[in-house]
Amino acid sequence: MQLLDPEQKRFNDKDSGRLELAERIVDPSNPLTARVFVNRVWGMLMGSYLVDTPSDFGLQGAEPSHPELLDYLANDFVKNGWSTRHLVKIIVSSETYLQRSNHRDDMAAIDPENRFYWRANRRRLEIEELRDSLLLISGNLDTRMHGRAGDLWGDDYTKRRSIYGFINRFNQDPTLRNFDFPSPMQTQESRTDSIVAPQALFVMNSPFVVEQAQGVVDFLQL
C-alpha cells in the first residue's frame, strides 16, 4: 500500500476497503496503473513492449525504451477517461504503427532488435485471429454480440468470434495449447511464440479448416 499511498491512510472500518483500494489504484496521482495498461496495449499492437517486463515495473524490471512516449500515452489515456478505444486509435493512427516491415541493412546495423521502431515488427496471427479470419473469408463468421460461450471446435462449434469460445480452466483445449494459448490457471505477461509440427498438422487436417476452405470454394463458384 505504500506504493499507492505513501501516508498509508487507513481504510474505512465500516466496509471491506475494496472500493477505496480500487480508487487509489486508478487515482490520477498514481501513474503506475496507466503506464502498465498502456504498455500492454502497445505491446499487443506493435509486437514489442516499451517496457520489456510488462508485469514488473519495479526495480528488478526493465527500463522503458521510450520513457517520454510511455508517460505521454499514459497521461493522455487518463485525460480521456481511461478509454481503450481512444488509446488504440492514437497508436494505430501513428506513423510508427503504419510503417512497413521491410528490412533495411543500414538501420539493422544500428538497431538490430528494432528498439527504435524503424520498421514494423513481423508477427504471426494468434490462434484466435487465425480462427476468426478463416470464418470470415469463408463467409461463415457470425458477428452477433453477447450471449453464452460455445465450443471453438468439434461437431457443434460456434461460428461466432473466438472471444465467445468456451475455455475450460482445468482441461485446456489441445488446439489452443499447440498455438501457445496461455494457461487460464494463472496470469501470464505474454505468450510464447513457438513453431511446431502440430500447428501445421492442424491447418492441413482439421475438419474446421477443411470446412472453411470448402466455404471459400463455394463462394468463388457463385
C-alpha positions as CSV (number, residue, x, y, z in Angstrom):
1,M,0.0,0.0,0.0
2,Q,2.9,2.4,0.5
3,L,3.3,2.4,-3.3
4,L,-0.3,3.7,-3.7
5,D,-0.4,5.9,-0.6
6,P,2.9,7.0,1.0
7,E,1.0,8.1,4.0
8,Q,-0.8,4.8,4.3
9,K,-4.1,6.2,5.5
10,R,-6.4,3.6,7.0
11,F,-9.4,2.5,5.1
12,N,-12.9,2.9,6.4
13,D,-13.6,0.4,9.1
14,K,-17.3,0.1,8.1
15,D,-16.6,-1.9,5.0
16,S,-14.0,-4.1,3.3
17,G,-12.0,-1.3,1.8
18,R,-12.1,-2.8,-1.7
19,L,-13.7,0.4,-3.1
20,E,-11.1,2.6,-1.5
21,L,-8.3,0.3,-2.8
22,A,-9.7,0.5,-6.4
23,E,-10.0,4.3,-6.2
24,R,-6.3,4.6,-5.1
25,I,-5.2,2.2,-7.9
26,V,-6.9,4.4,-10.6
27,D,-6.2,7.7,-8.9
28,P,-4.6,10.2,-11.4
29,S,-1.8,10.9,-9.0
30,N,-0.8,7.2,-9.3
31,P,0.7,6.9,-12.8
32,L,1.7,3.3,-12.5
33,T,-1.7,1.8,-13.4
34,A,-2.0,3.7,-16.6
35,R,1.6,3.0,-17.6
36,V,1.2,-0.7,-17.1
37,F,-2.0,-0.8,-19.1
38,V,-0.6,1.4,-21.9
39,N,2.5,-0.7,-22.1
40,R,0.4,-3.9,-22.6
41,V,-1.8,-2.4,-25.3
42,W,1.3,-1.1,-27.1
43,G,2.9,-4.5,-27.0
44,M,-0.2,-6.2,-28.4
45,L,-0.4,-3.8,-31.3
46,M,3.3,-3.2,-32.0
47,G,4.7,-6.6,-31.4
48,S,7.1,-5.4,-28.7
49,Y,6.8,-3.5,-25.4
50,L,8.0,-0.1,-24.3
51,V,8.9,-1.9,-21.1
52,D,10.1,-5.5,-21.8
53,T,8.9,-6.7,-18.4
54,P,5.1,-5.9,-18.6
55,S,4.4,-7.5,-15.2
56,D,7.3,-5.9,-13.4
57,F,7.7,-2.1,-13.3
58,G,9.8,-2.3,-10.2
59,L,13.5,-2.1,-9.5
60,Q,14.0,-5.6,-11.0
61,G,12.1,-4.7,-14.2
62,A,13.5,-3.4,-17.5
63,E,13.8,0.3,-18.1
64,P,11.4,1.8,-20.7
65,S,12.9,2.2,-24.1
66,H,10.9,5.4,-24.7
67,P,10.0,6.8,-21.3
68,E,8.6,10.1,-22.6
69,L,6.4,8.3,-25.0
70,L,5.2,6.0,-22.2
71,D,4.4,8.9,-20.0
72,Y,2.6,10.8,-22.8
73,L,0.4,7.9,-23.7
74,A,-0.4,7.2,-20.0
75,N,-1.3,10.8,-19.3
76,D,-3.4,11.0,-22.5
77,F,-5.1,7.8,-21.6
78,V,-6.2,9.1,-18.1
79,K,-7.2,12.5,-19.5
80,N,-9.6,10.8,-22.0
81,G,-11.4,8.9,-19.3
82,W,-9.3,5.7,-19.4
83,S,-10.8,5.0,-22.9
84,T,-9.2,1.9,-24.5
85,R,-10.8,2.9,-27.8
86,H,-9.1,6.3,-27.7
87,L,-5.7,4.7,-26.8
88,V,-5.9,2.2,-29.6
89,K,-6.9,4.9,-32.1
90,I,-3.9,7.1,-31.0
91,I,-1.4,4.2,-31.5
92,V,-2.8,2.7,-34.8
93,S,-3.0,6.2,-36.4
94,S,0.6,7.0,-35.7
95,E,3.3,6.9,-38.4
96,T,5.2,4.3,-36.3
97,Y,2.4,1.8,-36.4
98,L,1.7,2.4,-40.1
99,Q,5.3,1.5,-41.2
100,R,6.1,-1.4,-43.4
101,S,8.1,-4.4,-42.1
102,N,10.7,-4.1,-44.9
103,H,14.3,-4.8,-43.8
104,R,16.9,-2.1,-44.1
105,D,20.6,-3.0,-43.8
106,D,21.6,0.5,-42.6
107,M,19.1,0.5,-39.7
108,A,19.6,-3.1,-38.8
109,A,23.3,-2.4,-38.3
110,I,22.4,0.4,-35.8
111,D,19.4,-1.2,-34.1
112,P,19.2,-4.9,-34.9
113,E,16.4,-5.5,-32.3
114,N,14.3,-2.7,-33.7
115,R,14.0,-1.0,-30.3
116,F,13.6,2.4,-32.1
117,Y,10.8,1.1,-34.4
118,W,12.4,1.8,-37.7
119,R,10.2,-0.8,-39.2
120,A,7.0,-2.7,-38.2
121,N,7.6,-6.0,-36.3
122,R,6.6,-9.1,-38.2
123,R,4.0,-11.0,-36.2
124,R,2.1,-14.2,-36.8
125,L,-1.6,-14.4,-36.2
126,E,-2.6,-15.8,-32.8
127,I,-4.9,-18.8,-32.9
128,E,-8.0,-16.7,-32.1
129,E,-7.2,-14.3,-35.0
130,L,-6.4,-17.3,-37.3
131,R,-9.7,-18.9,-36.5
132,D,-11.8,-15.8,-36.9
133,S,-10.0,-15.0,-40.2
134,L,-10.9,-18.4,-41.6
135,L,-14.5,-18.0,-40.6
136,L,-14.6,-14.5,-42.2
137,I,-13.1,-15.4,-45.6
138,S,-15.4,-18.5,-45.8
139,G,-18.4,-16.3,-45.2
140,N,-19.3,-18.3,-42.1
141,L,-18.5,-15.7,-39.4
142,D,-21.4,-15.0,-37.1
143,T,-20.9,-11.4,-35.9
144,R,-23.6,-11.4,-33.3
145,M,-22.6,-9.9,-29.9
146,H,-23.3,-11.1,-26.4
147,G,-24.6,-14.4,-25.3
148,R,-23.2,-17.6,-23.9
149,A,-19.9,-19.2,-24.8
150,G,-19.7,-22.1,-27.2
151,D,-17.2,-24.7,-28.3
152,L,-14.5,-23.5,-30.7
153,W,-14.0,-26.8,-32.4
154,G,-15.9,-30.1,-32.8
155,D,-19.1,-31.2,-34.4
156,D,-21.2,-28.3,-33.0
157,Y,-18.6,-25.5,-32.9
158,T,-19.7,-21.9,-32.6
159,K,-19.3,-19.7,-35.7
160,R,-19.0,-16.6,-33.6
161,R,-15.8,-14.8,-32.9
162,S,-13.3,-16.7,-30.7
163,I,-13.9,-14.2,-27.8
164,Y,-17.1,-16.2,-27.3
165,G,-15.3,-19.5,-27.1
166,F,-15.6,-21.7,-24.0
167,I,-12.4,-22.1,-22.1
168,N,-12.0,-24.9,-19.6
169,R,-9.6,-23.8,-16.9
170,F,-8.9,-27.3,-15.7
171,N,-8.7,-29.1,-19.1
172,Q,-7.1,-26.7,-21.7
173,D,-8.1,-27.3,-25.3
174,P,-5.2,-29.1,-27.1
175,T,-5.5,-27.0,-30.2
176,L,-5.3,-23.7,-28.2
177,R,-2.3,-25.2,-26.3
178,N,-0.5,-26.1,-29.6
179,F,-0.7,-22.5,-30.7
180,D,0.7,-21.1,-27.4
181,F,-2.6,-20.1,-25.8
182,P,-1.7,-19.2,-22.2
183,S,-2.9,-21.3,-19.3
184,P,-6.1,-19.8,-17.8
185,M,-5.0,-21.1,-14.4
186,Q,-2.5,-18.2,-13.8
187,T,-1.7,-14.8,-15.1
188,Q,1.0,-14.5,-17.9
189,E,2.5,-11.3,-19.1
190,S,2.9,-12.5,-22.7
191,R,2.5,-15.5,-24.9
192,T,5.3,-17.7,-26.1
193,D,5.9,-17.8,-29.8
194,S,6.7,-21.3,-31.0
195,I,6.7,-23.0,-34.4
196,V,5.9,-26.7,-34.0
197,A,4.6,-29.5,-36.2
198,P,1.1,-29.8,-34.6
199,Q,0.4,-26.3,-35.9
200,A,0.9,-27.3,-39.5
201,L,-0.9,-30.6,-39.0
202,F,-3.9,-28.7,-37.6
203,V,-4.1,-26.5,-40.8
204,M,-3.7,-29.5,-43.0
205,N,-6.1,-31.9,-41.4
206,S,-8.6,-30.1,-39.1
207,P,-12.2,-30.6,-40.1
208,F,-12.8,-27.0,-39.1
209,V,-10.2,-25.7,-41.6
210,V,-11.4,-28.1,-44.3
211,E,-15.0,-26.8,-43.8
212,Q,-13.8,-23.1,-44.1
213,A,-11.8,-23.9,-47.2
214,Q,-14.9,-25.5,-48.8
215,G,-16.8,-22.4,-47.9
216,V,-14.3,-20.3,-49.9
217,V,-14.7,-22.6,-52.9
218,D,-18.4,-22.4,-52.7
219,F,-18.3,-18.6,-52.6
220,L,-16.0,-18.4,-55.6
221,Q,-18.3,-20.6,-57.6
222,L,-21.3,-18.4,-57.1
